[in-house]
């Protein structure tokens, strides 16, 4: 099943079914980063869930999203200040 989310215009959260399974796949610099449902579905009520990613509005560069907690739970961030690089490693969950 493809995850389907609907924007709640009062809260600007995307409401999603709590029983969604599967991954959302992000491609960053040509590399695939799958995010599992257990990390992107956030339960906020007994039967209400929201998408853990949030859009930003008003960007002149096209669609932009705040990846936040779901991405950080799925991948560890590795910062190399000397080489001015950021890398990602799969987290142990």
C-alpha positions as CSV (number, residue, x, y, z in Angstrom):
1,X,0.0,0.0,0.0
2,X,1.3,3.4,-0.9
3,X,1.2,5.8,2.1
4,X,-1.4,8.5,1.5
5,X,-1.4,11.6,3.6
6,X,-3.8,14.6,3.6
7,X,-2.9,18.1,4.7
8,X,-4.9,19.4,7.7
9,X,-5.1,23.1,6.8
10,X,-5.7,24.1,10.5
11,X,-2.5,22.5,11.8
12,X,-0.5,22.1,8.6
13,X,0.3,18.5,9.5
14,X,-0.2,15.7,7.1
15,X,-2.7,13.2,8.6
16,X,-1.9,9.6,7.7
17,X,-3.4,6.2,8.6
18,X,-1.8,4.7,11.7
19,X,-1.5,1.2,10.1
20,X,0.6,2.3,7.1
21,X,3.4,-0.1,6.3
22,X,6.4,0.2,4.0
23,X,9.1,2.8,3.4
24,X,9.3,6.3,2.1
25,X,12.4,6.5,-0.1
26,X,14.5,9.7,-0.2
27,X,17.2,10.2,-2.8
28,X,20.0,12.5,-1.7
29,X,22.9,13.1,-4.0
30,X,22.0,10.0,-6.0
31,X,21.9,7.7,-2.9
32,X,18.7,6.0,-1.8
33,X,17.7,6.5,1.9
34,X,14.6,4.4,2.8
35,X,12.7,5.6,5.9
36,X,10.5,2.9,7.5
37,X,6.9,3.6,8.6
38,X,7.8,3.0,12.3
39,X,10.0,6.1,12.0
40,X,7.7,8.4,9.9
41,X,4.3,7.7,11.3
42,X,3.7,9.6,14.6
43,X,0.7,8.7,16.7
44,X,-0.9,11.8,18.3
45,X,-4.2,10.3,19.4
46,X,-5.8,7.0,19.9
47,X,-6.5,6.6,16.2
48,X,-4.9,9.7,14.7
49,X,-1.4,9.8,13.2
50,X,0.6,12.3,11.3
51,X,3.5,12.2,8.8
52,X,6.8,12.9,10.6
53,X,8.1,15.1,7.8
54,X,6.9,18.7,7.4
55,X,6.9,20.9,4.3
56,X,8.2,24.4,4.3
57,X,6.2,27.0,2.5
58,X,7.4,30.0,0.5
59,X,10.7,28.6,-0.8
60,X,11.8,30.0,-4.1
61,X,13.9,26.7,-4.7
62,X,10.9,24.4,-5.1
63,X,9.5,22.0,-2.6
64,X,11.5,21.7,0.6
65,X,10.8,19.4,3.6
66,X,12.0,19.2,7.1
67,X,13.1,15.6,7.5
68,X,13.7,15.9,11.3
69,X,13.1,13.0,13.7
70,X,12.1,10.3,11.2
71,X,15.4,10.7,9.3
72,X,17.5,11.0,12.4
73,X,16.0,7.9,13.9
74,X,16.7,5.9,10.7
75,X,20.2,7.3,10.1
76,X,23.1,8.5,12.3
77,X,24.6,11.8,11.1
78,X,28.4,11.7,10.8
79,X,30.0,15.2,10.7
80,X,33.6,15.6,9.4
81,X,34.5,19.2,10.1
82,X,38.0,18.9,8.7
83,X,36.8,17.6,5.3
84,X,33.6,19.8,5.5
85,X,31.4,16.7,4.9
86,X,28.3,15.2,6.4
87,X,27.6,11.5,6.0
88,X,24.8,9.2,7.1
89,X,25.0,5.7,8.5
90,X,22.1,3.3,9.1
91,X,21.2,3.3,12.8
92,X,20.9,0.2,15.0
93,X,17.2,0.0,15.9
